[in-house]
Amino acid sequence: MLTRPLILVHGLWNTPKVFRRLESCLQQPPSMVFAPSLPHGCGRKEIRSLAKNLGEQIVDRFGSTSLIDLLGFSMGGLISRVWLQEMMGYQRTIRFFSIGSPHQGTFTAQLVPDHLFTGIAEMKYGSNFLKSLDVYSNYLQEIECRSYFTNWDLMAFPGYRSVLPFGSNISIPVPTHKGLIRNSKAINLIASDILGRSML
């Protein structure tokens, strides 16, 4: 059983439905797992705007002081990092699970025009957004962090760079980006980690 609420943060072109298999595997009461809806506007919304929305929904659901665990999939990992690092979310977060999130950028976003799809452009390799995010990455040392990735990821590309600057990293041999959150073996591994007494 979970001892704290778990917040699931979806990524671009996803909805909270992307976590249905994981939620089913966790078998927790609805009061312990919350997957807020964060409309990305097809990548037009800035990641910091989405992080602000995330923070507001967390406070609405669990108040401003209750301890939580956080899981971010794809862009959801970057949204989570903004909330953790820039909005002081790390002060109430115990564990942070990142799944297929382009923390070091993705070459898949390189040709996306900044003025049309700001949120996608912020994930470019070497973007000003990612550089600014690294400035306060030391706050992540206050949290137990784990990064999951696949070497065959074509969305967060190259996949092996989809890891946090702190914590342990686990490669999952699935052939697609969404396989990290939909493949049964991946889900069982992540769910077992979440439900474990502590991170390895």
N, C-alpha and C positions, 0 to 999 in steps of 0.2 A: 504493500500500500504506500501511496505517496504521503509524505509528512508535511508537504507544502504544496500550494497550488502550482500547477505547471501552465505557463503561457506558451502557446504555439503561434509563431509568427510566419505567415505564408509569404511567398515571393511574387515576383512579377508574373502576370497572366495566370495566377492561381487565386483560389478562394480558400476559406477554411476547410472546404470539402477535401482538399488535398491530404488532410491529416486523418481522414476517416479510418483508414486501415490501422494507423498507429494508435488512434484512440480506442479502437476495438481491441487491439492487442494489449493495451494497458489495463483495460477493464476497471476503470476508476469511476467514481460517481461524478456527475456533471459539475458539482461544486468544486472539484479539484482540478479540472482541466478546462482551460478557456482558450479558444481560438478566435480572436477578434477579426473582424472584416476590415481590411485596409485597402480601399480602392486606389489603384495606382494610376488610373487614367491612361492605360496602355503605355506606361513609362514616362508620362509627361510630368507627373508630380515629383517634386524634389524629395529625396530620401529623408531629409530632416523634417519635412512637413509630415511625412508618414510616421516618423518616430514620435513626433508631438501627439499625433492621433493615437498612437499605441499607448503612450503614457497616460493620456486622458482616460482611455478605456480601462487600463489597469486600475487606476485610482477609482473609477466609477464602480468597478466590480469588487475590488479587494481593499479599498481604502488606500491611505498613503504610507502606511508603515508595515503592513503585513509582509513577512518574508515570502519570497517566491523562487521558483526555478524558471528558466527561460530557454526556449528552443527556437532557433531561426532556420528556416529553409531557404536556400538561394538568396535573393535580395533580402529576404526576411532576416538573415544573419547580419546584414549591414544596417538595416533599420534598428535591429536590436542593439547593435554596437553604439549607434548614435544615442539611443535612450540610456544605455548603460554608462557611457563615458561622458556625454555632454549634458545629460539631464539628471545625472546623479543616481541613475537606476542601480548602479553597482552597490549602493549603500543598503539595498534591501534584497539583493539577489545572491543566492547561495551558489547555484550552478548554472552554467551557460553551455548549451549544446548547439554547435554550429554544423549545419548539414549542407554541403555543396555551395557554400557562400563565397563569392569572389573577393575575399579580403585583400588580395594583392592585385585585383583587377582581372578583367577578362578581355582577351583579344577579340572576342565575338562582338563586343560593343564598339570597337575602334572606329568604325565608319558611320556610326549613328550621329546625326547632327545635334549639337548641344541645344540649340534654340528650339528644336521641335520636341525632343524626347529627353528632357533634362535628367530624369531619374535613371534612364539607361546610360546616358553619357557619363554620369557620375561614376559608373562602374568601369570606365575605360582604364586600361593599364596606365599608371602614372598620372591619373586625374588629380586635380587640386583637391577634390572632395576626399579621396583616399589618403592623400598626403596629410590633410588636416586631421583626419581620423586617427592617423598614427601618432599624432602629437600627444594625445591623451590615452594612448593604449595601455599605459602603465596601470591605469585603474583596473584593468582586467586581471592584474595580479592579485586583486582582492577577492577574486571569484575562482571557483573550480571550473576550468574550461576544458572542453573536449571538441575537437574538429573531426568530422567525418567527410570523406571525399572519395571520388572514384577517378582513376587515371584516365578513363575514357570519356570524361565529361566534355561535351562540346558547347555547353552553355556557359559554365564557369571554366573557361579554357585558358591555360592548361589546368587540368583538375588537381594536380599535385600542389598547386599554389593556393588552393582554396582552403587555407588553414589560418587559424588565429595566431597572433604573435606569441601567445602564451598557452600553456596547457599541452595535453597530449593529442596526437593525431592518429586516426585510424582510417586505413584505406579499405574500402568495401568493393569487391570485384563485381560490380554491376555495369552493364554496357551503356546506360543512359543516365542523364541528369535526374530525371524523375524517378528512376529506379532506386535512387537513394532513399526515397520516402514511400515507394510503392512496392518494391520487390520484397517478398515475404522474408527472405533471409536477412535483408537489411533491416527491416522493421523489427524482426525478432531480436537482432543484435542491439539496436538502439533502445528498444523497450526494456530489455534486460538491464542495460546500463542505467536507464532512468530509474528503474525500480530497485536497483542495487542499493546497498547500505551506504556505499561511498564510491567515488570515482576511482578508477584504477591508477 
